[in-house]
Amino acid sequence: MTTQRDGQGTTITFGTSAFTASLISVDGPAVERAAIDTSHLGLTSAKTFMPASLYDPGGCDITIAFDPADEPLMTSAEGSITIAWGTTTTDYWVFNGFFSNYRPSATGGERMEAQVTLKATGPITGLIA
């Protein structure tokens, strides 16, 4: 049975230091596994598929409060990324990755935000209670 919880308190650590931006939302990583078509001309009702042996660990889309004084981390080397989900200390995902997208936006009368994408470069590990 799944426990429902609030996302308040979610943090991201990049390398050995905390990602200091004010997090608004965290989506992902969007993990995908390809379906390999195994259909042939002898089939009469539906296509068949098999799972690919490798999966794409995807990317993690983050919305942060944008501060024009902060330099985007686009030149940072690949590093270890830890997402601690919510306020517990037991639910986290760890993967290697790098910053692949940084898109700030500003609208009059609203908080300035930036969309940041972290691209995962290997398996996602950690503890998911």
CORKA-V486131 format. One record per helix or strand. SS is the DSSP state (H for helix, E for strand). FROM is the first residue (numbers start at 1). TO is the last residue. Records with the same first field share a line. If there is no record, write none. Layout:
BEGIN
SS = FROM-TO + FROM-TO
END
This chain:
BEGIN
E = 11-14 + 17-18 + 23-28 + 32-37 + 49-56 + 59-65 + 79-84 + 92-105 + 113-120 + 125-127
END
